[in-house]
């Protein structure tokens, strides 16, 4: 049951990332095509920067997780190699 919850958590994180990206894309489209007043444009740009920061954080977290998985995998492979060399 734990793996199902883990998969669900990963799916929710992915959705949040894709939702953030979609929101950013929408803001970019609105800023490019919209002739709103300056205050509205500034607000949209601020929202965009907030989303960019969140996306960057998510990517950095993912990068760290992938690196940890790689390190763990290499350690497991070295242990397996050492065990097979001893037999």
Secondary structure as UniProt FT lines:
FT   HELIX           2..33
FT   HELIX           38..86
//
